[in-house]
Amino acid sequence: MSDLDQLYQQIILDHAKARHGAGLLEAPEGIAHGESLQHNPVCGDHIQLRLQLDGDVVKNVSWEGDGCSISMASASVLSEMAEGLDREEFMSILNEFRELMRSRGTRAGDEEVLGDGAAFAGVSKFPARVKCAMLSWVAAEAALLQASA
């Protein structure tokens, strides 16, 4: 395993333990919000994610769930990086992460765009694990659409 792969593995393990954004927060009165529950029937992972918008800006992403270290770390990375982004920026990062996951290991993660999300580049080599990594991102996209309606 290369030094970079070891570093990326450590980032994923650290986020799986730290779980930024864990614990659903109630949306204050007057704050647009959306919520999505996603489940991966293949492995049993599940995420319930709540996203709050202040105008066009992601104010908060909170979640609760249970699953493998990849799905929990991915939710942590997502919640940490999303706060303060406007809707377009958030969707751009979400689409970049989706493309990374579809690459089957042929792309390196762009740390400038994805931050710690680049650590999931190795996950894209394993199609069964891609669903784990994407679970919270799919939930966030659905919650954003709901909050924007």
Helices and strands as residue ranges (DSSP letters): H 3-18, E 32-39, E 46-54, E 57-66, H 69-82, H 87-102, H 111-114, G 115-125, H 127-148
